[in-house]
Amino acid sequence: MTLAVGLPERLAVRTVPVRAPEDLLARLPHSTALAWVRHGEGIVGWGEAARVAVPPGEDRFTWARQWLAALFDAATVEDPLQVPGSGPVAFGSFSFDPRSGDSVLIVPRTVLGRRDGHAWYTTIGEHADPLTLLRPPAPPTGIRWADGEVTAPRHMRAVAAAVERIRAGDLSKVVLARDLLAVADEPIDSRILLRRLADRFPSCYTFACAGLVGATPELLVRRMGGQVESLVLAGTIARGSDGDSSAATLFASAKDREEHSYAADMVRAALAPLCRDLTMPTEPEILRLSNLIHLATPVRGRLDEERSVLDVVGALHPTPAVGGTPTDPALALIRELEAMDRGRYAGPVGWIDARGDGEWGIALRCAQIEGPRARLYAGGGIVAGSDPAAELAETQTKLRAMQYAIEG
């Protein structure tokens, strides 16, 4: 494969150990933030040493891996730590649909990281952005809400049509989404959204990349050396006042168990050729968040070869949790019934370093921020037993996370 996009000049990268910052997000100097944080650990970045729009197509993950390998291999790197996330790092966010041209990779000029007792500060070039607060974050004001491309009635009609197709045997499951618009008086500062999400959903992966901001509970893949981990989430219920009762209801739901099994089976099939010692429990677990409860299956394995995390991302996306099953009929039905461009919603989002280590999640519970405008997304899995009104209610529950992030 030839790379159609030229590389920037050779990068000069320097990583130094630092005292662990108490709050990574508080160190972001301006609203153009890059972030991947969970339980206070992870990496944040700002500035751009390199940026590329990844061409659309089924091979976009391979293209991205090769472009980054060429960039990182040519770099001059001083990295005494040699831990996942130190040295040069790229943040990335890929489109859900391979036909979309929204995928992007950004190599920040400055990175601050913290993990497992290590903390580090990476700069690229002699004029890296200073570690100073250039503009204090200010909450959005004057929020006005409006329907997105997919209104509530349109979403319910799409769900009903999907159920008919599933019952006719066209496919087993499809995930349909809707959107919601918010407009503020001034440009929305992503640091405010990151702070609110991280505080409210500490067990989720709070992320920001090229204006896409959110907090996802779903780890698509983590690669640290030869070890890989994934977390399959499918099957959701709102968390009521009695969390144990809600969890029991979800665990006993035939519809949700069916939806979850499709996702778990696909992840097993995708990872088995890449891994040895692949382990998955036979029964899903319960994952409790502040507002939702999910069925979850953790997956662990060891890569057979020295594959990049992006190789695994490409093998897994799209999972039935965000697309459907079988994959091709589900994608075709999404394009027909949803009839909106998801952009990078429900696509992979995360980071990768020069060793091929990284963490990638699925961009859920998120919004695309463009100046004073925010476009929020939420979706749900549709199977033969789905009810349009219940599916609409599920999207409304999922949208509340980003509504809270914007309104407080």
N, C-alpha and C positions, 0 to 999 in steps of 0.2 A: 504494500500500500504506500502510495506517495502522499506526503503531507502538503496540502494545498496552501497552508498558511505559513508564512515565514516566522522564524523565531526571533525574539529580541536579542540584543547583544548579550554576550556571556555574563551571567549573573555572578556577583561576588557576595557570598552568603557567610554570615558570621553568627554563630549561636554561643551564648554565654550562660552559665548557670546564674540564677538570681534567687533571692529570698522569695518564698512562695507568697504571691499576692493573696490577700484575704478575699478579694472579689475581682474576678477577671473582667466581668462586664463593666464594673465601675471604672476600669482603666481605658475604655474605648474613648478616644479623644474627640470623635465627631460622629455624625449620624450614618456615614457610609461605612457600616460595620460588617465584619465577617465574624461569624461565631459558631461554635459547636461546644456546648456546655451542658453538663449533667452533674447534679449534686456538687456544684461548685468547681468541678474539674473539667479540663478540656483545653481548647485553644481559642483565642480571639486574634483577629488581625485587622489591619487597615493599610491604606495606600495600595498602589498597584505597581509591582515590578514587571508583571506580564499579565495579559488578558487575551483570551481567544474565544470567539464564537465557534462552537463545535458544529460542523456541518451535519444536517439531518441525515438519517439513514439507519438501517439495522446495525451497521458497523460503527456507530458513533462512539461506543465505549472503547473499542480497539483503537480508533483514531485518536481519542483523547489520551489513552495510555501511551501510544507511540509518540505523540507530540510532547507530552510531559517528559518521557524518557530522554528524548533528544535535548530538551531544555535543561533538565537536571544533570544529565551526563556531561554537558559542556560547562556546567557551573564550577566555580572555585568555591569550595565549601570548607569552612572551619567549624567543626561540630564535635567538641570533646564529649558531649553527653551520649550521643548515638542512641536515643530512646525514641519510641514512636511519637512523631510530631515535632521532633527537633530537626534542625537543618531546614532546607527549602521545603515548603508546603504549598499545595494548591487546594483552595476551596472550590467546590464544584456543585452545580445544580443542573440536572438534565431534564429535558422535556419528557412528559409522560408518553406522548405519541412519537414514534420514530420519524414521522413525517414533519414534525414541527422543528423549526430552526432556532428554538429558544435556549438550547443548551449552552452553558458557559463555564469556563475555568478561569479562576483568578489566583495568581500568585501574589500574595500581599508583600508589601515592602517591609512591614513590621509584624511580628507575631509574638504573642505572650502566651505561654503554655504552663499548665500545671497538671501533674498526674503522678499518682503512686509515690508521693514524697519528693518528686523532682519538680523543679520549676525552671523555666528557661525563657530567654529573650533573644529573638532572632531578627537580624536586620539584613537588608539587601541593599548594597550600594553605600556610597559615602554620605548621602544626604537622606537617610531614612527619616521617616516622620518621627517627631519627638514624642516621648511618652508624657505628654502634657494635655490637659483638658482644654481644647481649643474653644469649645462652646458647650456650656452646661445643657443637659437634656431638658426639654420642656414638654409637658404633656400636651396631646392634641386638644384643641378646643373647637366648639361649634360644630360637633359631629352631626352630619345629616346622612340618613340611611335611605337607600333606594334599592329596588329590585335589580338583580343582575340580568344576564342573558337568559338564565333558566329560572323563571318564576315558580312559586309554589304549585300553582295549578299545572303548569307545564311539566314540572318534575313528577307529579302524581300520574299524569297521563303517560309519561315515559315509563314509569314503573309498571303500570298496568299493561302496557304494550310488551314490556320485557317479560313479564310473567306469562303472557300468552305464548311468546316464542319459546320460553323454557318448557312450558307444559306440552308444546307441540314437538319437543325433542330437538330443537335447533341447537341448544347448548344447555349447560347445567347451571351456570351462574354468570351474572354480569354485574359490574359495579357502576352505578350511575351517580353523578354528582350534580350539584347546583352551586350557584354563586350568589354573592350579596355584595353591594357596593357601599362604601363609606367615604364621605368627603369632609375634610376638616377645613378650618379657616386658613391654616398655614401648612407648609410641608410637614409631614409626619416624621418624627425622629424615631428611628428604629430602636434606639437604645432604651426608650421608654417601654416599648413593646417587649423587648428582650427581658428587661428587669421584671415586668409584671408576670410574664410567662414563667420565668425561672423561679420566681418566688412562689407562684401558685402551683406549678407542676414540676417540682424539683426532680422527680424520677423520670421525666421525659427528657428528650434531647432538644434543647433550645438552640435554634439555628438561625443564621442570617447569611444570605449569599445573593448578591446582585439584586437587592430589593425584596427578595423572598424571605419572609420572617415567619417563624412558627415554633411550635413545640410538639414534636412527634413522639408517640410512645413506641413506635415501631422501628427497631433496629434491623435494617436489611442485612448488613454484614459488618463485622469487625474483623480485621486481619491484624494480628500482632505476631510477626515472625511466621511460622508455619501454621499457627493456630487460627481457626476461623470460628466465629459465632454468629448466629442469627436468632431472631425472635419473630415467630409467626403470630400475628394478631388477626383474628377474624371472628366475628360474633361479638355483639356489643349490646349493652343495656344501660339505661340511665341509672345512676347510683341513687337509690332512694334513702329515706331516713334510716331504714334497716338494711345496712350494706350486706349482711349475711343472707338475708332473704332474697335480695336482688341477685346475689351471686348464685344462690341455689336455683333460682328461676332460670338464669342464663345457662347454667350447667346442664339443666334438664331440658332445655329447648332443643327439639329435634331440628328446627330450622337453623338455629345458630351452630349446632354441632355439625350439621351437614356443610354449612358455609365454611366452618373452620377446617374440616377434613380436606376440602378441596385445596385450600391454601397450604396446609401442612404436607399433603402428598406431593404437590408441585415442588415445594422447596426441597424435599427429600430427593425427588427425581433429578432436580437441577444440580444439587451439590454432590450426589453420589459419584458421578464421573470425575469430579475434581478432587475429592477427598478420600482419605482412608480413616478408619475409626470414627465414622459418622454416628453420632448418638442423638436419639430423639425419644422422649417419653411416649408411651402409647396413648396416654390420656392428656388432654390439655389442662393447663393450670389456670388459675384465676388471677388476673392482674387488676388491681384496684387503683383507680385514679381519683382525684377529688370530685369529679363529676360523672365519671363513666366507669364501667366494669367491662373488661374484655376477656375472651378466651385466648390463652397464650400457650405457645409451645416453644420452649428454648431448644436450639440446635447447636451442636458443637462438633468440630471435626478438625482434621489435620490435612492441609493441602498436600497432594501427591507431588507437586512440583513447585518451583519458586514462581508462583503466579502472583500478579499484582491484585490488590483489592478490587481494581476496576474489572479484572477478568471475572471475578465472582459476581460483581454488580451486574455485568452484562448477561451472565448466565441466569440470574434470578429475576431481572426486570422484564416485563411486569408480572408480579405475583398475582394469583387469583384474589388476594386480599384487596387489590386496587384495580384489577382488570376484569378477571373472570376466568371461566374455564369451559371449553377449550379456549386457548388464548386468542387465536386468529378470529374465530366467530365472535368472541366477546369484544375485541377491539373494533370489529366492523359494526357491531350493534351499538357500541358507545358512540361511534362517529355518526350513526344514523339517528339514534334517539336522543342523545344528549345535545348534539349539534352545537357545541361550543368548543372553543379552543381552550383546553385545560392549561395550556402553557406548561409550567414546571410543577403545577400541583400534581401530587401523587407520583411524581418522578423521584429518582434518587437524588439525595442531597447529602453532602458531607465533605470529607477531606482526604487527601492522600499525600504521603511524603515521598522522598527520593528512594526509599527502600521498598516502596510498594505497600507499606502498612497504611492503615486508615480506618475510618469509621464512616459508614453511610447508612442513612435512614431513608424512610419514605416520607416525602414532604406532605404531611397531613397536618390538620389543625393550623393552617397557615394563611397568609395573605400576601399578595403582591403589592408592594408600596411604590407608588410613583408620585412624587411630590405630595400634594395634599390628599391624594386618592388612595384608597385601599380596596382591593378586590379579594374578598374572602371566599374560601371554598370548603365544601364538605360533601361527603358521599356515603353510600352504604351498599352492601352486597345484596343483590336481588337473586332469590332462588324461587322454586315453584310455590313455596308457601308464603311468599312476601305479600304484605298488605300495603297499598299505596299510602294510606294515611299514617300508618306506623313508620314507614320508611321516611316520610316527610318529617315526622316528629324526631326521628333519629338524627337527621341532618340539622335540624334546629338545635338539638342538644349539642352536637359537635361544633356548630358555629359559635356557641356561647364562649368558647375558650378565647377566640380571637376578638369577639365583641368586647369581652372583658379587657383584653390587652389594649384595645383602642380607647375604650371609655373609662376604664378603671373601676 
